[in-house]
Amino acid sequence: MSVSDFRALADHLAEDIATGRLPPGKRLPPQRTFAYAHGIAVSTASRVYAELVRRGLVTGEIGRGTYVRSLDGAQRLAFAEPPATAVDLERIYSVLPDQAETLARTIGELLRPDRITGLAAPVAAAGDAEARAIAARFLARSGWAPDPDIMLFTGNGRQAVAAALAALAPPGERVGVEAITYPVVKGIAARLGITLVPLGMDGEGLCPEAVAQAHRIAPLRGLYLQPALHNPLGITMGPERRAAIAESLDRLGLLAVEDAIYGFLSDATPLAALAPDRVIHVDSLSKRVAPGLTLGLIATPPALLDRVALCVRSGGWGATGLPFAVGLHLMESGEAARMGLLKRADARTRQALAREILDALDLRGDAGAYHLWLALPEAWRAETFVAAAARRGIAVTPASAFAVHPGHAPNAVRLALASPPLDALAAALRTLRQLALGGDDRPVE
């Protein structure tokens, strides 16, 4: 059978999926059975299934089979807004009781006539000396205090990640990432022309030996990783693992982008403290403060400062006047740190509530995280569970949204715990527990 023939078979299956003849959650026959039914070699059947995975139409689970994914797809679930009527367990953002008053007061102090001209002026990637000093003091923690001279600013954390990745690798190059990762990174890499290489993980996150193995097969330009409160798994690397990753970076001559967006919820020492010449440290105020009034922060190795700054400017990822001024004010006044401490307590309260309600299920996540990883019972497929939850007005995200190769995602969902009021969160979690353990839905076989 020719290449075009196996693609023709994939086209027929794709049409069946599009028309609903093969509904979401439907299990495809084993490849050997499919091959026999169509009079083709097993190797050709494997190519057909691989093509469907590449198109994002099916998901394959080792030892469990190949299943049709929702037509909406994990990408929609990862990037689209949840329905207005849904209990939002997709997006991770929290609102403190006094947050509105704090932000209103801060903005009011900045909107004086004598300040407006400054707020309307463009913001340089490196800000000014005072801004860099404020940001460096704010990021400093036990075991790490970045030099103000290596600080840069972007509009938000996503833009900081984009600028760091653009500086790390030119188009066509390879960057290693955890096999399950922050989904926005996949979109950023695609737009930058960077190939993401999924790397093996264990209970502490990225495995150093997986980095070395991938680098031997074909050189990597660097890594993107989340050492603290990994999104979506909630894993935090221990000191020995961080040291091992830092040693690997030095030994292999690699650079890394450390995404520390959730680091304020943890006491872990940043990877940048162990490898300051190898790690671009990225943070923001979106989770501490609010997504709409955020500021991206980058602490870069001195040798990369000009390159990263150029990427910030050329990518159009620089900070803008009002959010920049608000962010600096909140950091300098201590309000951002105060909000962070309150949100640490709030995250632990929500995590404890979720674990109490979902105690009969297979859960993973840090006790201080705003999200939880739920491995689904045998009867469920992630896509059908997400659809069943949506019918009950609850928005959750399937594992395929986070998998670098979505056709080989775990059978799990991420639950974001930060947004709903506690009573609404508790009610949604009880509904999900009933659903996962049986409920009144019959999962698609």
C-alpha positions, 0 to 999 in steps of 0.5 A, spaced: 500 500 500 502 506 498 503 512 502 497 515 499 493 509 500 494 509 508 492 516 508 486 515 504 484 510 509 485 515 515 481 520 511 475 515 511 476 514 518 476 522 519 470 523 515 466 518 520 469 522 526 466 528 523 459 526 521 459 522 528 458 515 525 464 514 530 462 518 536 467 521 541 469 516 546 468 510 541 474 505 541 477 503 535 478 496 533 485 493 535 490 495 529 491 487 528 483 487 527 483 493 523 488 490 518 485 484 517 478 487 516 481 492 510 486 487 507 492 491 509 499 489 513 499 491 521 504 496 519 500 500 515 494 500 520 499 503 525 500 508 520 493 509 519 492 510 526 498 514 527 496 519 522 489 520 526 493 521 532 497 527 528 491 530 526 488 530 533 482 526 532 484 520 536 488 519 543 492 512 544 493 509 551 498 504 551 495 497 553 488 501 553 486 502 546 485 508 541 479 512 542 476 518 538 477 525 541 472 530 542 471 534 535 472 540 539 479 538 541 483 539 547 486 545 544 479 548 544 478 546 551 485 549 553 485 556 550 477 558 549 473 561 555 469 556 559 461 557 558 458 563 562 454 558 565 459 553 567 463 552 574 470 554 572 474 549 573 479 550 567 482 557 569 487 558 574 485 565 577 483 567 584 480 573 587 481 575 594 475 578 598 479 585 599 482 585 592 478 589 588 479 595 594 486 594 594 487 595 586 482 600 586 486 604 591 492 603 587 490 605 580 487 611 583 493 613 586 496 613 580 491 616 575 493 623 578 494 628 572 501 629 574 502 622 573 498 621 566 504 623 561 509 618 564 503 612 564 502 613 557 510 613 555 513 607 552 516 602 557 523 599 555 524 592 556 529 593 562 525 599 565 529 603 569 534 602 575 528 603 580 524 598 577 529 593 576 531 594 583 524 593 585 523 587 581 529 584 584 527 585 591 520 582 590 523 576 586 528 574 592 527 569 596 531 564 601 537 562 597 536 567 591 537 574 590 537 576 582 541 582 580 537 588 578 541 589 572 539 582 569 531 584 570 527 585 564 519 586 563 514 584 559 506 585 558 505 578 562 507 571 563 506 568 557 510 574 553 515 573 558 515 565 556 515 567 549 521 572 549 525 567 553 524 561 548 525 566 542 532 567 545 533 560 547 532 557 540 531 559 533 526 557 528 527 549 526 531 548 533 529 543 538 527 544 546 526 539 551 519 540 555 516 535 560 512 530 556 505 533 560 506 541 560 503 548 560 499 548 554 500 555 552 507 553 551 505 548 545 502 554 541 508 559 543 513 554 540 509 552 534 508 560 532 516 560 533 517 554 529 521 551 535 520 543 535 518 541 542 521 534 545 517 531 550 521 528 556 520 523 561 517 525 568 517 521 574 514 523 581 518 529 582 518 532 575 523 532 569 528 526 569 535 528 568 537 522 564 531 523 559 534 530 558 541 526 557 538 521 552 534 526 548 540 530 547 544 524 545 539 522 539 539 529 537 542 536 540 537 540 544 538 548 544 535 548 551 529 546 556 522 549 558 520 546 565 516 548 571 520 545 577 515 548 582 507 546 582 508 544 575 501 545 571 498 541 571 501 535 575 502 539 581 509 536 582 514 540 586 522 538 585 526 536 591 532 539 592 536 533 590 532 533 583 533 540 582 541 540 583 541 534 578 537 538 573 542 544 574 548 539 574 545 536 567 545 543 564 552 545 566 554 538 563 551 538 557 551 545 555 544 547 555 540 553 557 533 552 561 527 557 561 524 556 568 517 557 569 516 560 576 509 563 575 506 558 581 513 559 585 509 564 590 505 558 593 511 554 594 518 555 599 522 551 594 529 555 591 528 557 584 533 553 579 536 559 577 539 559 584 543 553 582 545 555 575 544 562 574 548 562 568 544 557 565 537 559 567 532 564 564 527 565 570 520 567 568 515 570 573 509 574 573 503 578 577 497 574 574 496 569 579 498 573 585 494 579 583 490 579 577 490 576 569 488 583 567 493 587 571 499 583 570 506 584 569 511 579 566 518 579 570 524 575 567 531 574 570 536 572 565 543 570 565 548 576 564 550 573 557 543 573 555 541 579 557 541 583 550 538 577 546 532 576 551 531 584 551 531 584 543 526 578 543 522 582 548 522 588 543 522 585 536 516 580 539 512 586 541 512 583 548 514 589 552 510 592 558 505 597 557 504 604 562 498 603 567 499 595 568 507 596 569 506 602 574 500 598 578 505 592 578 511 596 581 507 600 586 504 593 588 511 590 589 514 596 592 508 597 597 508 590 599 501 589 597 503 584 592 507 580 597 501 580 602 496 578 596 501 572 595 501 570 602 493 570 603 493 566 596 497 561 599 493 560 605 487 560 600 490 555 595 491 550 601 484 551 604 481 549 597 486 543 596 484 540 602 477 541 601 478 537 594 481 532 597 476 531 602 471 530 597 474 526 592 478 522 597 475 515 594 479 517 587 486 517 584 489 524 585 495 528 584 498 535 586 501 539 591 498 541 598 499 548 596 497 548 589 491 551 586 490 545 581 489 538 582 490 532 577 485 527 577 486 520 574 479 517 572 477 510 573 477 505 568 470 506 565 471 513 563 475 516 557 477 523 559 474 526 553 467 523 555 468 525 562 469 532 560 463 532 556 459 529 561 461 534 566 460 540 561 452 537 561 452 538 569 455 545 568 462 544 570 468 546 565 474 541 566 480 540 562 482 533 559 490 531 559 490 531 552 490 539 552 497 538 556 500 532 552 506 534 548 503 528 543 496 529 545 495 522 542 498 519 548 495 522 553 494 519 560 486 518 562 486 524 566 483 531 567 486 537 571 481 541 576 483 548 577 480 550 584 482 557 584 476 561 581 469 559 584 466 561 591 468 555 596 460 553 596 460 552 589 467 549 588 464 544 593 458 542 590 462 542 583 467 537 586 461 533 589 458 532 582 464 530 579 465 525 585 459 522 583 460 522 576 467 519 576 464 513 581 458 512 577 453 517 577 447 516 572 451 517 566 454 511 562 461 512 559 462 511 551 465 504 551 
